[in-house]
Amino acid sequence: MKLVVALGGNALLRRGQKLSAENQMENIRRAAAQLARVALVHEVVLTHGNGPQVGLLALQSAAYTAVETYPLDVLGAETEGMIGYLLEQELKNLLPDERIVTTLLTRVEVDSEDPAFAHPSKPIGPVYSKEEAERVAAAKHWTMAADGKGFRRVVASPQPLRVLGLEPIRWLLERGVLVIAAGGGGIPVARGNDGRTLHGVDAVIDKDLCSGLLARELAADCLIIATDVAAVFLDWGQPGQRAIRKVTPQALARQEFPAGSMRPKVDAACAFVLATGRKAFIGSLDQIEEMLAGRAGTEVCLEADGGANTL
């Protein structure tokens, strides 16, 4: 099968961990061990989140005051290269010598008039206490929002309209290459007034929405959204929380989920299934093989029959 596997930024850097190179390497090695087994039997396009990493680069850039802070499209490109390199190296260490792994910097077109620019919602960077968030927001003029028990910076997250550079991805897949692309949702670019030229925009595209779009455009057989939770849960964090095991996109779309975390995953999975009639899974990075076998995670599909595992 042709799979698009989206790795969450928090699957690569667990909640509460310091944003250190050592912690990232430990998690990437763990991710690569799982992904390499899947790649031995499937075509794979791998995408990844970059929320913690691009937030860290933004902090580092803001700390150097001799020049203006670099815009988020440039920082996003830097994280694509950094995380892609680490994933590529660890995967290649585990796969047969003849299996090629390559990373592509991927531009993704957005609308410069997208309403998201006026309503920042994408969390990036570290988690702060309420007091720390207020101090940092005042000092750097950033927007902060609740994220779990803490607070994080939020930035504009426009809708992805088109993945640029699909032909090289298709060409590489036809030759058996494991492709890492559209990292961090891709590098956001928009068209100028002439309708032809492109320019970078200061935003971070949601990687799940971009991965869903990429999966549709590549005619993938399955979309897997791998995160740091075992499944999609109703009443998350409450004593009565319960996992959704199998569900139609129509039923899942009616539920309420946090806009900055699970909602984009649900929207991406539902859009892929409705557009293609194929399956999507949301669940733990450690259980990708079990998800494909229907034994783990949340399966979003058209044929859910209203039984005990559906909404």
C-alpha positions as CSV (number, residue, x, y, z in Angstrom):
1,M,0.0,0.0,0.0
2,K,0.9,3.6,-0.5
3,L,0.9,5.3,3.0
4,V,1.1,8.9,4.1
5,V,2.3,8.8,7.7
6,A,2.1,12.1,9.6
7,L,4.3,12.2,12.7
8,G,3.2,14.7,15.3
9,G,5.7,17.2,16.7
10,N,4.8,15.9,20.2
11,A,5.4,12.4,19.1
12,L,9.0,13.5,18.2
13,L,9.4,15.6,21.4
14,R,7.2,14.4,24.2
15,R,5.1,16.8,26.3
16,G,7.1,18.2,29.2
17,Q,10.5,17.3,27.7
18,K,13.2,19.9,27.3
19,L,13.8,21.0,23.7
20,S,17.3,19.5,23.6
21,A,19.0,17.8,20.7
22,E,19.5,14.7,22.9
23,N,15.8,14.3,23.6
24,Q,14.9,14.8,20.0
25,M,17.4,12.2,18.9
26,E,16.1,9.7,21.4
27,N,12.5,10.1,20.2
28,I,13.5,10.1,16.5
29,R,15.3,6.8,17.0
30,R,12.2,5.3,18.6
31,A,10.1,6.6,15.7
32,A,12.5,5.3,13.1
33,A,12.4,1.8,14.6
34,Q,8.6,1.6,14.1
35,L,8.6,3.3,10.7
36,A,11.4,1.2,9.2
37,R,9.3,-2.0,9.8
38,V,6.3,-0.4,8.0
39,A,8.5,0.8,5.2
40,L,9.8,-2.7,4.5
41,V,6.4,-3.7,3.2
42,H,4.7,-0.4,2.1
43,E,5.4,2.7,0.0
44,V,5.8,5.5,2.5
45,V,5.6,9.3,2.4
46,L,6.5,10.6,5.8
47,T,5.5,14.0,7.1
48,H,6.2,15.5,10.5
49,G,5.2,18.2,12.8
50,N,7.5,21.0,13.9
51,G,5.6,23.0,16.6
52,P,8.1,22.6,19.4
53,Q,11.1,23.0,17.1
54,V,9.9,26.1,15.1
55,G,8.9,27.7,18.4
56,L,12.4,27.1,19.8
57,L,14.0,28.6,16.7
58,A,11.7,31.6,17.0
59,L,12.9,32.1,20.6
60,Q,16.5,31.8,19.6
61,S,16.0,34.2,16.7
62,A,14.2,36.7,18.9
63,A,17.1,36.6,21.4
64,Y,19.6,37.9,18.8
65,T,18.7,41.6,18.5
66,A,21.2,42.7,16.0
67,V,18.8,41.8,13.2
68,E,15.1,41.4,12.9
69,T,13.6,38.1,13.9
70,Y,13.5,35.7,11.0
71,P,9.9,35.0,9.6
72,L,8.2,31.8,10.3
73,D,8.3,30.5,6.7
74,V,12.2,30.6,6.9
75,L,12.2,29.0,10.4
76,G,9.8,26.4,9.1
77,A,12.2,25.6,6.2
78,E,15.0,25.2,8.8
79,T,13.0,22.7,10.8
80,E,12.2,20.8,7.6
81,G,15.8,20.4,7.0
82,M,16.8,19.6,10.6
83,I,14.1,17.0,11.4
84,G,14.2,15.6,7.9
85,Y,17.9,15.0,8.2
86,L,17.5,13.3,11.6
87,L,14.7,11.0,10.4
88,E,16.5,10.2,7.2
89,Q,19.7,9.2,8.9
90,E,18.0,7.0,11.5
91,L,15.8,5.3,9.0
92,K,18.7,4.7,6.6
93,N,20.6,3.1,9.5
94,L,17.8,0.5,9.9
95,L,16.7,-0.1,6.3
96,P,18.5,-2.3,3.7
97,D,21.4,-0.6,1.8
98,E,19.4,-0.6,-1.4
99,R,16.4,1.3,0.1
100,I,16.9,5.0,-0.6
101,V,15.5,7.7,1.9
102,T,15.4,11.3,0.9
103,T,14.1,14.6,2.3
104,L,12.4,17.3,0.2
105,L,11.8,20.8,1.3
106,T,8.2,21.4,0.3
107,R,6.4,24.6,-0.4
108,V,2.7,24.7,0.2
109,E,0.4,27.4,-1.2
110,V,-1.9,29.4,1.1
111,D,-4.2,32.3,0.6
112,S,-2.7,35.6,1.9
113,E,-6.2,36.7,2.7
114,D,-7.0,33.7,4.8
115,P,-9.0,34.7,7.9
116,A,-6.5,32.6,10.0
117,F,-4.0,35.5,9.9
118,A,-6.3,37.5,12.1
119,H,-7.0,34.7,14.5
120,P,-3.7,32.9,15.6
121,S,-4.5,29.3,16.7
122,K,-1.4,27.1,16.0
123,P,0.5,26.3,19.2
124,I,4.3,26.4,18.8
125,G,7.3,26.3,21.1
126,P,7.6,25.3,24.8
127,V,4.8,25.1,27.4
128,Y,4.7,28.0,29.9
129,S,3.1,28.5,33.2
130,K,0.4,31.3,33.3
131,E,2.9,33.7,34.8
132,E,5.7,32.9,32.4
133,A,3.2,33.1,29.4
134,E,2.1,36.6,30.5
135,R,5.7,37.8,30.9
136,V,6.9,36.4,27.5
137,A,3.8,37.7,25.7
138,A,4.3,41.2,27.1
139,A,8.0,41.2,26.2
140,K,7.8,39.8,22.7
141,H,4.2,40.9,21.7
142,W,3.2,37.3,21.1
143,T,-0.3,35.7,21.4
144,M,-0.6,33.0,24.0
145,A,-3.3,30.4,24.5
146,A,-4.1,27.5,26.9
147,D,-2.6,24.2,25.9
148,G,-3.5,21.4,28.3
149,K,-2.5,22.6,31.8
150,G,-0.1,25.2,30.5
151,F,0.2,28.0,27.8
152,R,1.9,28.2,24.5
153,R,2.5,30.8,21.8
154,V,-0.1,30.6,19.0
155,V,0.5,31.8,15.4
156,A,-1.5,32.0,12.2
157,S,-2.3,28.7,10.6
158,P,-3.9,29.2,7.2
159,Q,-5.5,26.4,5.2
160,P,-3.2,24.6,2.8
161,L,-4.5,25.0,-0.8
162,R,-1.9,23.2,-2.9
163,V,1.2,21.2,-2.3
164,L,3.9,22.4,-4.7
165,G,6.4,19.9,-6.1
166,L,4.2,16.8,-6.3
167,E,5.9,15.5,-9.4
168,P,9.3,14.9,-7.7
169,I,7.5,13.1,-4.9
170,R,5.6,10.9,-7.4
171,W,8.8,10.2,-9.4
172,L,10.7,9.1,-6.2
173,L,7.8,6.9,-5.0
174,E,7.7,5.1,-8.4
175,R,11.4,4.2,-7.8
176,G,10.9,2.8,-4.4
177,V,12.2,5.8,-2.4
178,L,11.0,6.5,1.1
179,V,10.2,10.2,0.9
180,I,10.1,12.7,3.8
181,A,8.1,15.8,2.6
182,A,5.9,18.6,3.7
183,G,7.5,18.7,7.2
184,G,5.8,21.0,9.6
185,G,3.0,21.5,7.2
186,G,5.3,22.7,4.5
187,I,6.8,26.1,3.9
188,P,3.8,28.5,3.6
189,V,3.9,30.6,0.4
190,A,1.2,32.8,-1.3
191,R,0.7,34.3,-4.7
192,G,1.5,38.0,-5.4
193,N,-0.9,40.4,-7.0
194,D,0.3,39.2,-10.5
195,G,-1.2,35.8,-9.7
196,R,2.1,34.1,-10.7
197,T,5.0,34.9,-8.4
198,L,5.1,33.4,-4.9
199,H,6.4,34.8,-1.6
200,G,6.8,33.4,1.9
201,V,4.3,34.2,4.6
202,D,4.7,34.4,8.4
203,A,2.7,31.4,9.4
204,V,2.8,27.7,10.3
205,I,0.5,25.4,8.4
206,D,-1.1,22.6,10.4
207,K,0.8,19.4,9.4
208,D,-2.2,17.2,9.7
209,L,-4.3,19.3,7.3
210,C,-1.3,19.4,4.9
211,S,-0.7,15.7,5.3
212,G,-4.4,14.9,4.5
213,L,-4.2,17.2,1.4
214,L,-0.9,15.5,0.3
215,A,-2.5,12.0,0.8
216,R,-5.4,12.9,-1.4
217,E,-3.2,14.4,-4.1
218,L,-0.9,11.4,-4.2
219,A,-3.9,9.0,-4.2
220,A,-2.6,7.3,-1.1
221,D,-4.2,4.0,0.1
222,C,-4.2,5.1,3.7
223,L,-3.5,8.1,5.9
224,I,-2.0,7.5,9.3
225,I,-1.8,10.3,11.8
226,A,0.7,9.2,14.5
227,T,0.6,11.2,17.7
228,D,1.3,10.8,21.5
229,V,-2.1,9.5,22.4
230,A,-3.5,6.0,21.8
231,A,-6.7,7.1,19.9
232,V,-9.3,9.8,19.6
233,F,-11.1,10.2,22.9
234,L,-14.5,11.5,23.8
235,D,-14.5,13.6,27.1
236,W,-10.6,13.7,27.0
237,G,-9.2,14.2,30.4
238,Q,-12.4,13.5,32.2
239,P,-13.0,10.5,34.5
240,G,-15.4,9.0,31.8
241,Q,-13.1,9.5,28.8
242,R,-13.5,6.7,26.2
243,A,-11.6,5.9,23.0
244,I,-13.3,5.9,19.7
245,R,-12.3,2.7,17.8
246,K,-14.1,2.8,14.5
247,V,-16.3,5.6,13.2
248,T,-17.6,7.2,10.0
249,P,-16.3,10.7,9.1
250,Q,-19.8,12.1,9.3
251,A,-20.2,10.9,12.9
252,L,-16.7,12.0,14.0
253,A,-17.1,15.4,12.5
254,R,-20.1,16.2,14.7
255,Q,-18.0,15.9,17.9
256,E,-16.2,18.8,19.6
257,F,-12.4,18.6,19.9
258,P,-9.7,21.2,20.8
259,A,-8.9,23.5,17.8
260,G,-5.2,23.5,18.3
261,S,-4.6,19.8,18.9
262,M,-7.1,17.0,18.0
263,R,-9.5,19.0,15.8
264,P,-7.1,19.3,12.8
265,K,-6.3,15.6,13.0
266,V,-10.0,14.7,12.9
267,D,-10.7,17.1,10.1
268,A,-7.7,15.8,8.0
269,A,-8.8,12.2,8.5
270,C,-12.5,12.9,7.7
271,A,-11.6,14.9,4.6
272,F,-9.3,12.1,3.3
273,V,-11.9,9.4,3.8
274,L,-14.8,11.4,2.3
275,A,-12.7,12.3,-0.8
276,T,-11.2,8.9,-1.4
277,G,-13.4,6.3,0.3
278,R,-10.2,4.9,1.9
279,K,-9.3,4.5,5.5
280,A,-7.5,6.9,7.9
281,F,-6.1,6.1,11.4
282,I,-5.3,8.3,14.3
283,G,-3.3,6.8,17.2
284,S,0.0,6.2,18.9
285,L,3.3,6.3,17.0
286,D,4.2,3.0,18.7
287,Q,1.2,1.2,17.2
288,I,1.3,2.0,13.5
289,E,1.5,-1.7,12.6
290,E,-1.4,-2.5,14.9
291,M,-3.5,0.4,13.5
292,L,-3.0,-1.0,10.0
293,A,-4.2,-4.3,11.2
294,G,-7.3,-2.7,12.8
295,R,-6.2,-3.5,16.3
296,A,-5.4,-0.1,17.7
297,G,-6.1,3.6,17.3
298,T,-9.2,5.2,15.9
299,E,-10.2,4.0,12.4
300,V,-12.1,6.4,10.3
301,C,-13.9,4.7,7.4
302,L,-17.1,4.8,5.3
303,E,-18.2,1.2,6.4
304,A,-18.5,1.8,10.1
305,D,-21.9,0.2,10.9
306,G,-23.1,2.0,14.0
307,G,-22.0,-0.8,16.3
308,A,-20.4,-0.6,19.8
309,N,-17.1,0.9,18.5
310,T,-18.7,3.8,16.6
311,L,-20.4,7.0,17.6
